[in-house]
Amino acid sequence: RLESLAALEAASVLLTSSQTFSSSRLHILGLCLCLAFNDTTAPENSSERKCKERAQALARRLTLLATFETRMHRICDASTLYWSRELLEPTLTAIGNIQRLPHLLSAAADISHVLLANSSTELLEPWKRRVITALDTAILIPLCHHIENDLRVRAHALGASRNSKNTSAPSNGQKEISDHSQLLQVLKFNNLCILDEMIQPRRYVAAYLEKVFYDLTVVALHDWATYAEMRALARQSYGLELRENLLPMGSLDVGLDILRIMQNIHVFVSRFSYNLNQQTFIERRPDRGSKNVRCINIRSIAASLKQHGLGVCDTTVNFTYQFLTQKFHIFSQFLYDDYIRSHLSKERRWFRKHRIACDSMYPYGRAADLVREIRKLGISENDGNSFLDHFRILITEIGNALGYVRMVRSAGAEFCADAAQFVPSFEQAQSMANNCANIIQNENEEEEKNDDAFEKNAQVDDNQYLSSATKGAGKNLAAVIQNLSKNFAEGRDYFQVLVNVFQKVLGDHEHLTNFYTIVPALCLSWVDCQLVAKDRVFKQSRSKDAYFTDDGFAVGIAYILAILDQGNRFDSLHWFDSVKAKILADEAELEQRLATRERKRKAREHEQEQQKKKSSTFSFLSNSTSSTNNSTKTSAKAIEDDDDDDDDLAEEDDEPPFKLIYCDVCGLPPEYCEYGDNYEKCVPWIKENCPHLLKECISVDTKKKNKRGGGVLKKKELSEDKIRLIVYTETRSRKKTVTVVDGLETFGIKLKDAAKIFGRKFASSSSVKDKDTGGSEVVIQGDVIFDLPDLLQSEFKIPQSKLFTKEGGKIVPLR
């Protein structure tokens, strides 16, 4: 009994002496209770047995309460994530209920006490970075991508509804989302704690969208309005406050974007007219329904250069070069036409023959006749323009493209001038920047050469206080000022570059040598079109182009004359002097006619007004052409080796420098009589009028003619331009198609050998036939004209430039 009482007294002291129960106190308390109730002889339902059970139950409860925190900490310990790092990202991806995310992130911090207890602080930071990376990959980055895609879809739907005049706004993006509803719940968390770092999901997504919108707006500045709408949708739908990117956007002085003009330059030059003096492009005809006419000037191009930079200038010249390449191909094809070439050659010969009689001025009437002759070729059904009008439009588009290059160059100079106003003095700023740059260079040399350190430091002792950041800024400033001063100067002459490029390509083509003779006819066509376009300006309903200025034609004419080096030849026509004389004569005739006849006053005033308009238009064209010609003229070098050169105009000579005659028998020039049908009849006429040609071409052996009863023509070696091969197809009896090869003998090829080769190659009959005009040709059964050129080049080494064919009765190069 005494032991039981002592145990109970000890247990009472343990329970009342302290409010905390350690593991040792609990063990002692349990030992005391065992000693107090150690009587095993007590009956089962006795009071002693009940007191013992009651005391043990209370002891167990007390033990549970005392060790509850320790047990809970041991049960909830998630430090095992550190040892199973590969499971962290899949666990976050398949989290299911997003509300568990903060608890899962806090569980990742359970390993911290273990790492800190072992003094492993260097392992804690990599673990934190790994948890953050897993959170970004599994939760935050997919959330950003989903919100970005949703904003793009809704912005596109908003634009489509606006275009279709649908006023219903798109529905809220959060309500449309079903698969990502759990993911969007992340935005409701203000902070996500990872060890000692806090992550704000809303700020994270906002920073991502700001970066994406900024980068894509820099690449495509014309899409700034789209990203502005997406920014507003993000604020409305997700409550995300995005900052403005503060990039230079469109302003009131910005017209069409320079990149858009550059990509569609073929449309731009056809829809806009160029003003040389103001350097302005004015729209010829506005879009349907528009009441405004768009104008583009230097200021608008300079504002566009602020967005894209000066590097666009070289790109513009490159696009213009590609455009001019296509236009000059069409230009060359028009002048290559036999009808046009013959007329231009005829005009050149006529002017050379009658130069003195015309007082060295190309007559106005000859140009008008040429316009009518070309108009006989046909008129377009759509616009009623002749081939000459289309050729004039082509030259105008070339001039507009060059005017655009000139405008871009001037806009670049203005842009540099606006930027240079913030630099007080180029020399002082450059000196200061170079001083900083020299310091950097000296410091770099110090590391390489320690022996010369004292001398180099002596040069920069006054600037040793400058920090490395200041020195780097000075180096950048030197580069910026140098680039600015370089662009502020005159810059590259793009006109000269384009002239030199095309001069090498077009300078050697013979069919372009008479271009200057068609310029007067083009001027007449331009003046007529200009007068009609000016009259349309005052009309309300303008279904066709209406404009008051069009200097692209003058720029194109001057540019082409500079490329072909025909400026002096055109000046020798004294065309504008002839126009002035014509206008003065018409005015005098009009006054005389009005004085002798009684006419209505309105009709007389109208006729006088039209005459004044025509005179002013010609005067304006003359001035524009002269000013442009002065800027594009490459050199004043005279053409000494050309028969058409007019350097000796001041010398009086009764005989023209060259006289072209024609045979009275066949009507061809004497050099080509041998290709006619009645050459034997032409020989007496040639012998009488130009016997020197018989020595150059063909001589008649009269002795052999008497002996053999027929004339045998002894031919001299042919010149290079007469060596050619003509290949064509024709239909003969029974509707059979044959291919004729004519001219093989001019290359020294035996016709019989060639016929055998053709027969084996094409598996058809091939034979040598005599021509009605004399000579022989090879006739191949069937149409093989498409396969024949390759065989002629590979087997007989005949160049492509010597192959010709017949089209419409004319001999043209074989393509």
C-alpha positions in Angstrom: 0.0 0.0 0.0 2.7 2.4 0.8 4.3 1.8 -2.7 1.0 2.5 -4.4 0.5 5.7 -2.4 4.0 6.8 -3.2 3.5 6.1 -6.9 0.2 8.0 -6.9 1.9 11.0 -5.2 4.7 11.0 -7.8 2.2 10.9 -10.6 0.3 13.8 -9.1 3.5 15.8 -8.9 4.4 15.0 -12.5 0.9 16.1 -13.7 0.8 19.4 -11.7 4.4 20.6 -11.7 4.6 21.6 -15.5 2.3 22.3 -18.5 4.5 20.5 -21.0 5.1 16.8 -21.2 8.2 15.6 -22.6 8.8 12.0 -23.6 10.8 11.2 -20.4 8.0 12.7 -18.2 5.4 10.6 -20.0 7.5 7.5 -19.5 7.9 8.2 -15.7 4.2 8.9 -15.4 3.3 5.6 -17.0 5.7 3.8 -14.7 4.1 5.4 -11.6 0.6 4.4 -12.8 1.8 0.8 -13.2 3.2 0.7 -9.7 0.0 2.3 -8.2 -2.3 -0.2 -9.8 -0.1 -3.3 -9.6 -2.6 -5.4 -7.7 -3.5 -8.2 -9.9 -5.7 -10.0 -7.3 -8.5 -7.4 -7.5 -11.7 -8.8 -8.9 -12.5 -7.9 -12.5 -15.5 -5.6 -11.7 -14.1 -4.1 -8.6 -13.5 -0.4 -8.1 -9.7 -0.8 -8.1 -9.8 -2.5 -11.5 -12.0 0.3 -12.9 -9.7 3.0 -11.5 -6.8 1.4 -13.1 -8.4 1.3 -16.5 -9.6 4.8 -16.1 -6.1 6.0 -15.3 -4.5 4.2 -18.2 -7.0 5.7 -20.7 -6.3 9.2 -19.4 -2.6 8.5 -19.7 -2.9 7.4 -23.3 -4.9 10.5 -24.1 -2.3 12.7 -22.5 0.4 11.0 -24.4 -1.5 11.5 -27.7 -2.0 15.2 -27.0 1.6 15.7 -25.9 3.0 14.0 -29.1 0.4 15.2 -31.5 2.6 17.9 -33.1 5.6 15.6 -33.5 3.5 12.9 -35.0 1.8 15.3 -37.4 5.1 16.7 -38.5 6.5 13.2 -39.1 3.3 12.2 -41.0 3.2 15.3 -43.2 6.9 15.5 -43.9 7.3 15.7 -47.8 11.1 15.9 -47.9 11.0 12.8 -50.1 10.3 15.2 -53.0 13.9 16.2 -52.8 15.1 12.7 -53.3 12.6 12.1 -56.2 13.0 15.3 -58.2 11.8 13.7 -61.4 8.3 13.4 -60.0 7.9 17.1 -59.2 6.9 18.3 -62.7 4.5 15.4 -63.5 2.9 16.0 -60.0 2.3 19.6 -60.8 1.0 18.8 -64.3 -1.5 16.2 -63.0 -2.5 18.1 -59.9 -6.2 17.9 -60.7 -7.6 20.4 -58.2 -5.6 23.7 -58.6 -6.5 24.7 -55.0 -3.9 22.2 -53.8 -1.1 24.1 -55.6 -0.1 26.3 -52.6 0.1 23.3 -50.3 2.2 21.3 -52.8 4.6 24.2 -53.1 4.9 24.6 -49.3 5.6 20.8 -49.1 8.6 21.4 -51.3 10.1 23.4 -48.5 10.1 20.6 -46.0 13.6 19.6 -47.0 15.0 23.0 -46.0 15.5 22.2 -42.3 17.4 19.1 -43.3 19.7 21.0 -45.7 20.2 23.8 -43.2 20.8 21.4 -40.3 23.7 19.8 -42.3 25.1 23.2 -43.3 24.2 22.5 -46.9 23.1 26.0 -47.8 24.6 25.7 -51.3 22.1 22.9 -52.1 19.1 24.9 -51.1 19.3 27.5 -54.0 19.4 24.9 -56.8 16.4 23.1 -55.3 14.5 26.4 -55.2 15.4 27.1 -58.9 14.2 23.6 -59.8 10.9 24.0 -58.1 10.3 27.4 -59.9 11.3 25.8 -63.2 8.8 23.0 -62.7 6.1 25.5 -61.8 6.8 27.5 -65.0 6.8 24.5 -67.2 3.8 22.7 -65.8 1.5 25.6 -64.8 2.5 29.2 -65.7 3.8 28.9 -69.3 0.8 26.8 -70.5 -1.4 29.4 -68.8 0.4 32.3 -70.7 0.1 30.4 -74.0 -3.6 29.7 -73.5 -4.4 33.3 -72.6 -2.4 34.6 -75.6 -4.1 32.3 -78.0 -7.5 33.2 -76.6 -6.8 36.9 -77.0 -5.7 36.4 -80.6 -8.8 34.4 -81.4 -11.1 37.0 -79.8 -9.2 39.9 -81.5 -9.6 38.2 -84.8 -13.3 37.6 -84.1 -13.7 41.2 -83.1 -12.1 42.4 -86.4 -14.3 40.0 -88.5 -17.4 41.2 -86.7 -16.4 44.8 -87.4 -15.9 44.1 -91.1 -19.2 42.3 -91.3 -20.9 45.2 -89.5 -21.9 42.8 -86.7 -22.3 44.9 -83.6 -22.5 42.0 -81.1 -19.4 41.8 -79.0 -17.5 38.5 -78.6 -18.3 36.6 -75.5 -16.1 36.5 -72.5 -13.1 34.3 -73.0 -13.3 32.8 -69.5 -16.8 31.5 -70.1 -15.8 29.9 -73.4 -13.0 27.9 -71.8 -13.8 24.5 -70.5 -10.6 22.4 -70.7 -8.5 25.1 -69.1 -10.9 26.2 -66.4 -8.7 24.8 -63.6 -5.7 26.4 -65.1 -7.3 29.8 -65.1 -7.9 29.5 -61.3 -4.2 30.2 -60.8 -4.9 33.9 -61.5 -6.9 34.0 -58.3 -3.9 33.4 -56.2 -2.2 36.6 -55.1 1.1 35.0 -54.2 2.7 31.6 -54.5 5.4 31.0 -52.0 8.4 28.9 -52.8 10.8 28.8 -49.9 11.8 32.4 -49.4 10.6 33.7 -52.9 7.2 34.9 -53.8 5.6 34.6 -57.3 2.6 36.6 -58.4 0.8 34.7 -61.2 -1.0 37.8 -62.5 2.2 39.8 -62.8 4.0 36.8 -64.4 1.3 36.5 -67.2 1.3 40.3 -67.7 5.0 40.4 -68.1 4.9 37.6 -70.6 2.2 39.3 -72.7 4.0 42.6 -72.5 7.2 41.0 -73.9 5.4 39.2 -76.7 3.4 42.3 -77.7 6.5 44.4 -77.7 8.6 42.0 -79.8 6.0 41.4 -82.4 5.1 45.1 -82.7 8.7 45.9 -83.3 8.8 43.3 -86.1 5.5 44.5 -87.7 4.7 48.0 -86.6 1.6 48.1 -88.8 0.0 45.6 -86.5 0.1 47.9 -83.5 -3.7 48.3 -83.5 -4.2 44.6 -83.2 -2.0 44.3 -80.1 -3.7 47.4 -78.7 -7.1 45.5 -79.0 -5.5 42.4 -77.4 -4.2 44.5 -74.5 -7.7 45.9 -73.9 -9.3 42.4 -74.1 -6.7 41.2 -71.5 -7.8 44.0 -69.1 -11.5 43.3 -69.7 -11.5 39.5 -69.6 -8.7 38.6 -67.2 -8.1 41.8 -65.2 -4.5 42.0 -66.4 -3.0 45.5 -66.4 -0.5 45.6 -69.3 1.9 48.5 -69.8 2.1 50.4 -73.1 5.1 49.5 -75.3 5.8 53.2 -76.1 6.8 52.4 -79.7 6.4 55.1 -82.4 3.1 54.4 -84.0 1.2 56.0 -86.9 0.7 59.8 -86.7 -1.2 62.3 -88.8 1.7 63.1 -91.0 2.2 59.4 -92.0 0.6 58.3 -95.3 1.2 55.0 -96.8 3.9 53.0 -95.1 7.2 52.8 -97.0 7.3 49.1 -96.8 3.8 48.7 -98.2 4.7 51.0 -101.1 7.9 49.1 -101.7 6.1 45.7 -101.8 3.4 47.0 -104.2 5.5 49.5 -106.2 3.9 48.3 -109.5 0.5 49.4 -108.2 1.8 52.6 -106.6 3.5 54.0 -109.8 0.3 53.3 -111.8 -2.1 54.9 -109.4 -0.1 58.0 -108.3 1.2 61.0 -110.2 4.6 62.5 -109.4 5.2 66.3 -109.0 8.8 67.1 -109.6 9.0 70.5 -107.9 7.1 69.7 -104.7 8.3 66.1 -104.6 4.8 64.8 -104.0 2.8 61.9 -105.2 -0.9 62.5 -105.7 -3.5 59.8 -106.3 -4.9 59.8 -109.8 -8.3 58.5 -108.9 -9.5 57.7 -105.3 -11.1 54.4 -104.4 -14.8 53.9 -105.0 -16.8 55.7 -102.3 -13.8 57.8 -101.1 -14.1 61.6 -101.1 -10.4 62.2 -100.4 -7.4 62.0 -102.6 -4.3 60.5 -100.9 -1.0 62.5 -101.1 2.5 61.3 -100.2 5.3 63.8 -99.6 8.7 63.9 -98.1 7.4 64.5 -94.6 5.3 61.3 -94.6 8.2 59.2 -95.9 10.5 60.7 -93.2 7.9 59.8 -90.5 7.8 56.2 -91.9 11.6 56.1 -91.8 11.5 56.8 -88.0 9.7 53.5 -87.6 11.9 51.3 -90.0 15.3 53.1 -90.0 17.5 54.3 -92.8 18.3 50.7 -93.9 15.0 50.7 -95.8 16.5 53.2 -98.4 18.9 50.6 -99.9 16.0 48.0 -99.9 13.8 50.5 -101.8 16.5 50.9 -104.4 16.7 47.1 -104.7 13.0 46.7 -105.2 13.0 49.6 -107.7 15.8 47.9 -109.7 13.7 44.7 -109.9 10.7 46.7 -111.1 12.7 48.6 -113.7 14.2 45.3 -115.0 10.7 44.1 -115.8 9.7 47.4 -117.4 12.8 47.7 -119.5 12.1 44.2 -120.9 8.7 45.4 -122.2 10.4 48.6 -123.4 12.9 46.7 -125.4 10.2 44.4 -126.9 8.2 47.4 -128.2 11.2 49.0 -129.9 12.2 45.6 -131.3 9.1 45.4 -133.4 9.8 45.6 -137.1 7.0 48.1 -137.8 8.3 50.5 -135.1 11.9 50.0 -136.0 11.2 50.8 -139.7 9.3 53.9 -138.9 12.0 55.2 -136.5 14.7 54.5 -139.0 12.7 56.3 -141.6 12.3 59.3 -139.4 16.0 59.4 -138.6 17.0 59.1 -142.3 14.5 61.8 -143.3 15.8 64.3 -140.7 19.4 63.7 -141.6 18.5 64.3 -145.3 16.4 67.4 -144.7 18.2 68.9 -141.6 19.3 72.0 -143.4 15.9 72.6 -145.0 14.2 72.2 -141.6 16.7 74.6 -139.9 17.9 71.7 -137.7 14.5 71.4 -136.0 12.4 68.3 -136.2 9.1 69.3 -137.7 6.0 69.2 -135.5 4.0 67.7 -138.4 6.3 64.7 -138.7 5.7 63.8 -135.1 2.0 64.1 -135.5 2.1 61.9 -138.6 4.1 59.3 -136.6 1.4 59.3 -133.9 -1.3 58.6 -136.5 0.8 55.9 -138.2 1.3 54.0 -134.9 -2.4 54.5 -134.1 -3.3 52.5 -137.2 -1.8 49.4 -135.6 -4.8 49.1 -133.3 -6.6 50.6 -130.3 -7.2 48.9 -126.9 -10.9 48.0 -126.4 -10.8 48.7 -122.6 -9.3 52.2 -122.4 -9.1 53.3 -126.1 -5.3 53.7 -126.0 -3.0 53.0 -128.9 0.4 51.2 -128.7 2.1 54.6 -128.4 -0.1 55.6 -125.4 0.8 52.3 -123.7 4.4 53.0 -124.4 4.1 56.5 -122.9 2.4 55.0 -119.8 5.3 52.6 -119.5 7.8 55.4 -119.5 5.7 57.4 -117.0 5.7 54.4 -114.6 9.5 54.2 -114.9 9.7 57.9 -114.1 7.4 57.5 -111.1 9.6 54.7 -109.7 12.6 56.9 -110.0 10.7 59.8 -108.5 9.9 57.6 -105.5 13.6 56.7 -105.1 14.4 60.5 -105.2 11.7 61.2 -102.6 13.0 58.4 -100.3 16.5 59.8 -100.5 15.3 63.3 -99.7 13.2 61.9 -96.8 16.3 60.2 -95.4 18.2 63.5 -95.5 15.3 65.2 -93.7 15.2 62.5 -91.1 18.9 62.9 -90.4 18.5 66.7 -90.2 15.7 66.3 -87.6 17.9 63.9 -85.6 21.0 66.2 -85.9 19.2 69.1 -84.2 19.8 67.4 -80.9 23.6 67.4 -81.4 24.9 70.9 -80.7 28.1 70.5 -82.6 29.3 67.5 -84.6 32.9 68.3 -84.1 32.8 68.7 -80.3 30.5 65.7 -79.8 32.7 63.6 -82.1 35.9 64.7 -80.3 34.4 63.9 -76.9 33.2 60.5 -78.1 36.5 59.7 -79.8 38.3 60.6 -76.6 36.3 58.1 -74.6 36.8 55.5 -77.4 40.5 56.1 -77.3 40.5 55.5 -73.5 39.0 52.1 -74.1 41.5 51.4 -76.8 44.4 52.5 -74.6 43.2 50.3 -71.7 42.9 47.3 -74.0 46.5 47.9 -75.2 47.6 48.2 -71.5 46.6 44.6 -70.9 48.5 43.4 -74.0 51.6 45.6 -73.6 52.7 46.3 -70.1 55.9 48.0 -71.1 54.2 51.0 -72.7 51.6 51.4 -69.9 53.2 54.5 -68.5 53.2 56.4 -71.8 49.6 55.5 -72.6 48.4 56.4 -69.1 50.1 59.7 -69.4 47.8 60.6 -72.4 44.6 59.9 -70.4 45.6 61.1 -66.9 42.9 63.7 -67.0 40.2 61.2 -67.7 41.0 58.4 -65.3 38.0 59.3 -63.2 35.6 58.1 -66.0 33.9 54.8 -65.1 33.7 51.8 -67.5 30.0 52.5 -68.2 30.8 56.1 -69.2 33.6 54.9 -71.5 31.3 52.4 -73.1 28.6 55.0 -73.6 31.1 57.3 -75.2 32.1 54.6 -77.6 28.5 54.1 -78.6 28.0 57.8 -78.9 30.9 58.0 -81.3 29.4 55.3 -83.5 26.0 57.0 -83.5 27.3 60.4 -84.4 29.6 59.1 -87.1 26.6 57.3 -88.7 24.4 60.4 -88.3 27.0 62.7 -89.9 27.6 60.2 -92.7 23.9 60.1 -93.6 23.4 63.8 -93.1 25.7 64.5 -96.0 24.8 64.2 -99.6 24.7 60.4 -99.5 24.7 58.0 -102.3 23.5 59.1 -105.7 20.9 56.4 -106.4 20.1 57.9 -109.8 23.7 57.5 -110.9 23.7 53.9 -109.6 20.6 53.0 -111.6 21.9 54.7 -114.7 25.2 52.8 -114.6 23.5 49.5 -113.9 21.1 49.6 -116.9 23.6 51.4 -119.1 25.8 48.3 -119.2 22.8 46.1 -120.1 20.9 48.3 -122.7 23.8 50.2 -124.2 24.7 47.5 -126.8 21.3 46.9 -128.3 21.0 48.2 -131.9 17.2 48.4 -131.9 17.4 51.0 -129.1 19.6 53.4 -131.0 16.7 55.3 -132.5 14.7 55.8 -129.3 15.3 59.5 -129.4 13.3 59.8 -132.7 10.1 58.6 -131.0 10.3 61.1 -128.1 8.5 63.9 -130.1 5.6 61.6 -130.8 5.5 60.6 -127.1 5.5 64.3 -126.1 2.4 64.9 -128.3 0.7 61.9 -126.8 1.5 63.1 -123.3 0.3 66.7 -123.9 -3.0 65.5 -125.2 -3.5 63.1 -122.3 -2.5 65.8 -119.8 -5.0 68.3 -121.2 -7.8 65.7 -121.0 -6.9 64.8 -117.4 -6.9 68.4 -116.3 -10.3 68.9 -117.8 -11.6 65.9 -115.8 -10.5 67.5 -112.5 -13.4 70.0 -112.7 -16.0 67.3 -113.4 -18.0 65.8 -110.6 -18.3 62.3 -111.9 -14.8 61.0 -112.6 -14.8 57.5 -114.0 -11.3 57.8 -115.4 -8.0 59.2 -114.1 -8.1 63.0 -113.3 -4.9 64.8 -112.3 -3.2 68.1 -112.7 0.4 67.0 -112.6 2.4 64.2 -114.1 6.2 64.7 -114.1 6.9 61.0 -114.2 7.0 61.1 -118.0 9.7 63.9 -118.0 11.7 62.0 -115.5 11.4 58.7 -117.4 12.4 60.3 -120.7 15.4 62.0 -119.2 16.5 58.8 -117.4 16.2 56.6 -120.5 18.1 59.2 -122.6 20.8 59.1 -120.0 21.0 55.3 -120.0 21.1 55.1 -123.8 23.5 58.1 -123.9 21.2 59.8 -126.5 20.8 63.1 -124.8 22.9 64.9 -127.4 21.1 63.2 -130.2 17.7 64.4 -128.8 19.1 67.9 -128.3 20.1 67.9 -132.0 16.4 67.6 -132.9 15.7 70.9 -131.2 12.3 69.6 -130.6 11.0 72.1 -128.1 12.2 75.0 -130.3 10.2 73.4 -133.1 7.1 73.2 -130.8 7.5 76.9 -129.8 7.7 77.9 -133.5 4.6 75.8 -134.2 2.7 77.4 -131.3 3.7 80.9 -132.4 2.6 80.1 -136.0 -0.7 78.7 -134.7 -1.4 81.7 -132.6 -0.7 84.1 -135.5 -2.9 82.0 -137.7 -5.6 82.0 -135.1 -5.5 85.8 -134.7 -5.6 86.3 -138.4 -8.5 83.9 -138.8 -10.4 85.5 -136.0 -9.8 88.9 -137.5 -11.2 88.0 -140.9 -14.1 85.9 -139.8 -17.0 86.8 -137.5 -17.4 84.1 -134.9 -19.1 83.8 -131.6 -17.3 85.3 -128.7 -17.5 82.2 -126.5 -16.1 79.9 -129.2 -13.2 82.4 -129.9 -12.4 82.6 -126.2 -12.5 78.8 -125.9 -10.1 78.3 -128.8 -7.7 80.9 -127.4 -7.8 79.3 -124.0 -7.1 75.8 -125.4 -4.1 77.2 -127.3 -2.8 78.8 -124.1 -3.2 75.6 -122.2 -1.3 73.7 -124.9 1.5 76.2 -124.9 1.9 76.2 -121.1 1.8 72.4 -121.0 4.6 72.1 -123.6 6.6 74.8 -121.8 6.2 72.9 -118.5 7.3 69.6 -120.2 10.3 71.3 -121.6 11.4 72.7 -118.3 10.8 69.5 -116.4 12.7 67.5 -119.0 15.6 69.9 -119.0 15.9 70.0 -115.2 15.7 66.2 -114.9 18.2 65.8 -117.7 20.7 68.0 -115.9 20.5 65.8 -112.8 20.7 62.5 -114.6 23.2 63.3 -117.3 26.3 61.2 -116.7 28.8 62.9 -119.0 29.1 65.3 -121.8 31.1 62.9 -123.9 30.3 63.2 -127.6 29.7 60.1 -129.7 32.5 60.3 -132.3 32.1 56.9 -134.0 28.4 57.1 -134.7 27.1 58.4 -138.0 24.1 59.9 -136.3 26.2 62.2 -134.1 25.5 65.8 -134.6 28.7 67.5 -133.4 29.2 69.0 -136.8 25.9 70.7 -137.1 27.6 74.2 -137.2 29.5 73.2 -140.3 27.8 73.9 -143.6 27.8 70.9 -145.8 25.6 70.5 -148.9 25.9 66.7 -148.8 24.3 64.8 -145.9 26.7 62.5 -144.0 24.9 59.4 -145.3 22.5 58.7 -148.1 20.4 55.6 -148.2 19.3 54.5 -151.7 17.0 51.7 -152.9 17.0 49.5 -156.0 14.6 50.7 -158.7 14.1 47.0 -159.8 13.1 45.2 -156.5 12.8 48.2 -154.1 15.3 46.7 -151.6 18.6 48.3 -150.6 21.4 47.2 -153.0 23.0 45.2 -150.2 19.9 42.9 -150.0 19.2 42.5 -153.8 20.9 39.1 -153.8 18.2 37.7 -151.5 15.4 38.8 -153.9 13.7 36.9 -156.7 15.1 38.9 -159.7 18.7 39.5 -158.7 20.0 39.1 -162.3 17.8 42.0 -163.3 19.1 44.1 -160.4 22.8 43.6 -161.4 22.8 46.1 -164.3 21.2 48.8 -162.1 23.7 48.1 -159.3 26.6 48.3 -161.8 25.3 51.6 -163.0 24.4 53.3 -159.7 26.7 51.7 -157.1 29.3 49.5 -158.7 31.4 49.4 -155.5 28.7 47.0 -153.9 29.4 44.4 -156.6 33.0 44.0 -155.3 31.8 43.6 -151.7 28.9 41.2 -152.4 28.7 39.3 -155.6 30.5 39.5 -159.0 29.2 38.1 -162.3 31.5 35.9 -164.4 30.4 36.7 -167.9 32.8 34.2 -169.5 31.3 31.2 -167.7 27.8 32.5 -168.6 28.7 32.4 -172.3 30.3 28.9 -172.1 27.6 27.0 -170.1 24.5 28.8 -171.1 23.8 30.1 -167.7 25.2 32.6 -165.3 27.2 31.3 -162.4 27.5 33.7 -159.5 30.7 33.6 -157.7 30.0 34.6 -154.1 32.4 36.2 -151.8 32.7 35.1 -148.2 29.6 36.3 -146.3 29.8 38.9 -143.5 28.9 37.9 -140.0 25.5 39.5 -140.0 24.4 37.5 -143.1 25.3 34.1 -141.6 22.0 32.8 -140.1 19.8 29.7 -140.1 16.1 29.9 -140.7 13.9 27.1 -139.4 10.1 27.0 -140.0 7.2 24.7 -140.7 4.8 24.7 -143.6 1.9 22.7 -144.9 2.2 21.1 -148.3 0.1 18.7 -150.4 -2.4 16.4 -148.7 -2.1 18.5 -145.5 1.3 17.2 -144.6 3.5 19.3 -142.3 7.1 19.5 -143.0 10.0 21.3 -141.3 12.3 23.4 -143.5 15.9 24.2 -142.6 17.4 27.0 -144.7 20.9 28.4 -144.5 23.0 25.4 -143.4 25.5 26.1 -146.2 26.4 29.5 -144.7 27.9 27.6 -141.8 30.0 25.3 -144.1 27.8 22.3 -143.5 27.0 19.8 -146.2 23.3 19.5 -146.8 23.3 15.8 -147.6 25.2 14.9 -144.4 22.9 17.1 -142.4 19.8 15.4 -144.0 21.1 12.0 -143.0 21.6 13.1 -139.4 18.1 14.6 -139.3 16.6 11.4 -140.6 18.3 9.2 -138.0 17.5 11.5 -135.2 13.8 12.0 -135.9 13.1 8.7 -137.6 11.5 10.4 -140.6 12.3 11.2 -144.2 14.8 14.0 -144.7 16.0 15.2 -148.1 17.7 18.2 -149.9 15.3 20.2 -152.1 16.0 23.1 -154.5 14.5 26.5 -153.7 12.6 28.5 -156.3 14.8 31.5 -155.6 18.0 29.6 -156.0 20.0 27.5 -153.6 19.0 24.4 -151.6 17.3 23.6 -148.3 16.7 20.5 -146.1 13.1 19.3 -145.8 12.1 17.1 -142.8 8.8 15.2 -142.8 6.8 16.2 -139.7 6.8 19.1 -137.2 10.1 18.9 -135.3 10.8 22.6 -134.9 10.8 22.3 -131.1 13.4 19.5 -130.9 15.5 20.8 -133.8 17.3 23.7 -132.0 18.9 21.4 -129.4 20.2 19.1 -132.2 21.6 22.1 -134.2 23.5 23.4 -131.2 24.9 20.1 -130.0 25.6 18.4 -133.3 26.6 21.4 -135.6 27.7 23.9 -132.8 25.3 26.6 -134.2 24.8 29.3 -131.6 21.3 30.3 -130.4 21.7 33.8 -131.7 22.0 32.6 -135.3 18.7 30.6 -135.2 15.6 32.4 -136.7 12.1 31.4 -137.8 9.2 32.8 -139.8 6.2 34.3 -138.1 3.5 36.1 -140.0 5.8 36.6 -143.0 8.6 38.1 -140.8 11.9 36.6 -139.8 12.3 36.7 -136.0 14.7 35.1 -133.6 13.9 31.5 -132.6 13.2 31.2 -128.9 
